[in-house]
Amino acid sequence: MKVLHCKDVGFDCPGVIQAESETEVLELAAQHAQEAHQVTVTPDMAAQIKHLIREA
């Protein structure tokens, strides 16, 4: 299981995204960023966020 904490990306947000793969986490993170923070994740941002994904 992979996990990403929204606060690790720089938002003051308690959101935690978990999925089986990094790809799924990135997809869910992009959806969360758009819905919760009105931020569109670019490919460059996704590459940076990928480094923040950890094993749960």
Secondary structure as the mmCIF struct_conf table of DSSP 4:
data_model
#
loop_
_struct_conf.conf_type_id
_struct_conf.id
_struct_conf.beg_label_comp_id
_struct_conf.beg_label_asym_id
_struct_conf.beg_label_seq_id
_struct_conf.end_label_comp_id
_struct_conf.end_label_asym_id
_struct_conf.end_label_seq_id
STRN STRN1 LYS A 2 HIS A 5
HELX_RH_AL_P HELX_RH_AL_P1 CYS A 6 VAL A 9
TURN_TY1_P TURN_TY1_P1 GLY A 10 GLY A 10
BEND BEND1 ASP A 12 ASP A 12
STRN STRN2 VAL A 16 ALA A 19
BEND BEND2 GLU A 20 SER A 21
HELX_RH_AL_P HELX_RH_AL_P2 GLU A 22 HIS A 37
HELX_LH_PP_P HELX_LH_PP_P1 THR A 40 THR A 42
HELX_RH_AL_P HELX_RH_AL_P3 PRO A 43 LYS A 50
TURN_TY1_P TURN_TY1_P2 HIS A 51 LEU A 52
STRN STRN3 ARG A 54 GLU A 55
#
